Amino acid sequence: MGGYAFYVWGSFGVAAVALAIEPLLLRKRQHDVIDSLRRERSADQQQGKTV
């Protein structure tokens, strides 16, 4: 690789880690949004607002 093996494989490793972590972060974000919506709906119901 002409002396660039560390750069090439390091870049490949960083990209692989990013691709592996992305679905986990998306799942967490979705869970957080759903929890937030549930809390908001619960607060609205406690205040007597209809949903």
Phi and psi in radians as a Rosetta constraint file:
Dihedral C 1 N 2 CA 2 C 2 CIRCULARHARMONIC 1.139 0.35
Dihedral N 2 CA 2 C 2 N 3 CIRCULARHARMONIC 0.537 0.35
Dihedral C 2 N 3 CA 3 C 3 CIRCULARHARMONIC 1.500 0.35
Dihedral N 3 CA 3 C 3 N 4 CIRCULARHARMONIC 0.051 0.35
Dihedral C 3 N 4 CA 4 C 4 CIRCULARHARMONIC -1.848 0.35
Dihedral N 4 CA 4 C 4 N 5 CIRCULARHARMONIC 0.251 0.35
Dihedral C 4 N 5 CA 5 C 5 CIRCULARHARMONIC -1.039 0.35
Dihedral N 5 CA 5 C 5 N 6 CIRCULARHARMONIC -0.745 0.35
Dihedral C 5 N 6 CA 6 C 6 CIRCULARHARMONIC -1.064 0.35
Dihedral N 6 CA 6 C 6 N 7 CIRCULARHARMONIC -0.769 0.35
Dihedral C 6 N 7 CA 7 C 7 CIRCULARHARMONIC -1.134 0.35
Dihedral N 7 CA 7 C 7 N 8 CIRCULARHARMONIC -0.794 0.35
Dihedral C 7 N 8 CA 8 C 8 CIRCULARHARMONIC -1.126 0.35
Dihedral N 8 CA 8 C 8 N 9 CIRCULARHARMONIC -0.902 0.35
Dihedral C 8 N 9 CA 9 C 9 CIRCULARHARMONIC -1.250 0.35
Dihedral N 9 CA 9 C 9 N 10 CIRCULARHARMONIC -0.556 0.35
Dihedral C 9 N 10 CA 10 C 10 CIRCULARHARMONIC -1.133 0.35
Dihedral N 10 CA 10 C 10 N 11 CIRCULARHARMONIC -0.740 0.35
Dihedral C 10 N 11 CA 11 C 11 CIRCULARHARMONIC -1.127 0.35
Dihedral N 11 CA 11 C 11 N 12 CIRCULARHARMONIC -0.728 0.35
Dihedral C 11 N 12 CA 12 C 12 CIRCULARHARMONIC -1.068 0.35
Dihedral N 12 CA 12 C 12 N 13 CIRCULARHARMONIC -0.753 0.35
Dihedral C 12 N 13 CA 13 C 13 CIRCULARHARMONIC -1.118 0.35
Dihedral N 13 CA 13 C 13 N 14 CIRCULARHARMONIC -0.763 0.35
Dihedral C 13 N 14 CA 14 C 14 CIRCULARHARMONIC -1.091 0.35
Dihedral N 14 CA 14 C 14 N 15 CIRCULARHARMONIC -0.744 0.35
Dihedral C 14 N 15 CA 15 C 15 CIRCULARHARMONIC -1.124 0.35
Dihedral N 15 CA 15 C 15 N 16 CIRCULARHARMONIC -0.720 0.35
Dihedral C 15 N 16 CA 16 C 16 CIRCULARHARMONIC -1.113 0.35
Dihedral N 16 CA 16 C 16 N 17 CIRCULARHARMONIC -0.724 0.35
Dihedral C 16 N 17 CA 17 C 17 CIRCULARHARMONIC -1.131 0.35
Dihedral N 17 CA 17 C 17 N 18 CIRCULARHARMONIC -0.746 0.35
Dihedral C 17 N 18 CA 18 C 18 CIRCULARHARMONIC -1.083 0.35
Dihedral N 18 CA 18 C 18 N 19 CIRCULARHARMONIC -0.741 0.35
Dihedral C 18 N 19 CA 19 C 19 CIRCULARHARMONIC -1.192 0.35
Dihedral N 19 CA 19 C 19 N 20 CIRCULARHARMONIC -0.519 0.35
Dihedral C 19 N 20 CA 20 C 20 CIRCULARHARMONIC -1.321 0.35
Dihedral N 20 CA 20 C 20 N 21 CIRCULARHARMONIC -0.613 0.35
Dihedral C 20 N 21 CA 21 C 21 CIRCULARHARMONIC -1.411 0.35
Dihedral N 21 CA 21 C 21 N 22 CIRCULARHARMONIC -0.527 0.35
Dihedral C 21 N 22 CA 22 C 22 CIRCULARHARMONIC -0.944 0.35
Dihedral N 22 CA 22 C 22 N 23 CIRCULARHARMONIC -0.840 0.35
Dihedral C 22 N 23 CA 23 C 23 CIRCULARHARMONIC -1.077 0.35
Dihedral N 23 CA 23 C 23 N 24 CIRCULARHARMONIC -0.584 0.35
Dihedral C 23 N 24 CA 24 C 24 CIRCULARHARMONIC -1.170 0.35
Dihedral N 24 CA 24 C 24 N 25 CIRCULARHARMONIC -0.740 0.35
Dihedral C 24 N 25 CA 25 C 25 CIRCULARHARMONIC -1.166 0.35
Dihedral N 25 CA 25 C 25 N 26 CIRCULARHARMONIC -0.671 0.35
Dihedral C 25 N 26 CA 26 C 26 CIRCULARHARMONIC -1.130 0.35
Dihedral N 26 CA 26 C 26 N 27 CIRCULARHARMONIC -0.708 0.35
Dihedral C 26 N 27 CA 27 C 27 CIRCULARHARMONIC -1.114 0.35
Dihedral N 27 CA 27 C 27 N 28 CIRCULARHARMONIC -0.731 0.35
Dihedral C 27 N 28 CA 28 C 28 CIRCULARHARMONIC -1.125 0.35
Dihedral N 28 CA 28 C 28 N 29 CIRCULARHARMONIC -0.748 0.35
Dihedral C 28 N 29 CA 29 C 29 CIRCULARHARMONIC -1.092 0.35
Dihedral N 29 CA 29 C 29 N 30 CIRCULARHARMONIC -0.735 0.35
Dihedral C 29 N 30 CA 30 C 30 CIRCULARHARMONIC -1.104 0.35
Dihedral N 30 CA 30 C 30 N 31 CIRCULARHARMONIC -0.752 0.35
Dihedral C 30 N 31 CA 31 C 31 CIRCULARHARMONIC -1.088 0.35
Dihedral N 31 CA 31 C 31 N 32 CIRCULARHARMONIC -0.730 0.35
Dihedral C 31 N 32 CA 32 C 32 CIRCULARHARMONIC -1.126 0.35
Dihedral N 32 CA 32 C 32 N 33 CIRCULARHARMONIC -0.707 0.35
Dihedral C 32 N 33 CA 33 C 33 CIRCULARHARMONIC -1.156 0.35
Dihedral N 33 CA 33 C 33 N 34 CIRCULARHARMONIC -0.758 0.35
Dihedral C 33 N 34 CA 34 C 34 CIRCULARHARMONIC -1.100 0.35
Dihedral N 34 CA 34 C 34 N 35 CIRCULARHARMONIC -0.752 0.35
Dihedral C 34 N 35 CA 35 C 35 CIRCULARHARMONIC -1.072 0.35
Dihedral N 35 CA 35 C 35 N 36 CIRCULARHARMONIC -0.728 0.35
Dihedral C 35 N 36 CA 36 C 36 CIRCULARHARMONIC -1.098 0.35
Dihedral N 36 CA 36 C 36 N 37 CIRCULARHARMONIC -0.758 0.35
Dihedral C 36 N 37 CA 37 C 37 CIRCULARHARMONIC -1.137 0.35
Dihedral N 37 CA 37 C 37 N 38 CIRCULARHARMONIC -0.660 0.35
Dihedral C 37 N 38 CA 38 C 38 CIRCULARHARMONIC -1.132 0.35
Dihedral N 38 CA 38 C 38 N 39 CIRCULARHARMONIC -0.750 0.35
Dihedral C 38 N 39 CA 39 C 39 CIRCULARHARMONIC -1.103 0.35
Dihedral N 39 CA 39 C 39 N 40 CIRCULARHARMONIC -0.720 0.35
Dihedral C 39 N 40 CA 40 C 40 CIRCULARHARMONIC -1.133 0.35
Dihedral N 40 CA 40 C 40 N 41 CIRCULARHARMONIC -0.752 0.35
Dihedral C 40 N 41 CA 41 C 41 CIRCULARHARMONIC -1.134 0.35
Dihedral N 41 CA 41 C 41 N 42 CIRCULARHARMONIC -0.710 0.35
Dihedral C 41 N 42 CA 42 C 42 CIRCULARHARMONIC -1.108 0.35
Dihedral N 42 CA 42 C 42 N 43 CIRCULARHARMONIC -0.740 0.35
Dihedral C 42 N 43 CA 43 C 43 CIRCULARHARMONIC -1.132 0.35
Dihedral N 43 CA 43 C 43 N 44 CIRCULARHARMONIC -0.698 0.35
Dihedral C 43 N 44 CA 44 C 44 CIRCULARHARMONIC -1.118 0.35
Dihedral N 44 CA 44 C 44 N 45 CIRCULARHARMONIC -0.703 0.35
Dihedral C 44 N 45 CA 45 C 45 CIRCULARHARMONIC -1.177 0.35
Dihedral N 45 CA 45 C 45 N 46 CIRCULARHARMONIC -0.623 0.35
Dihedral C 45 N 46 CA 46 C 46 CIRCULARHARMONIC -1.201 0.35
Dihedral N 46 CA 46 C 46 N 47 CIRCULARHARMONIC -0.497 0.35
Dihedral C 46 N 47 CA 47 C 47 CIRCULARHARMONIC -1.480 0.35
Dihedral N 47 CA 47 C 47 N 48 CIRCULARHARMONIC -0.063 0.35
Dihedral C 47 N 48 CA 48 C 48 CIRCULARHARMONIC 1.566 0.35
Dihedral N 48 CA 48 C 48 N 49 CIRCULARHARMONIC 0.141 0.35
Dihedral C 48 N 49 CA 49 C 49 CIRCULARHARMONIC -1.413 0.35
Dihedral N 49 CA 49 C 49 N 50 CIRCULARHARMONIC 2.495 0.35
Dihedral C 49 N 50 CA 50 C 50 CIRCULARHARMONIC -1.602 0.35
Dihedral N 50 CA 50 C 50 N 51 CIRCULARHARMONIC 2.514 0.35
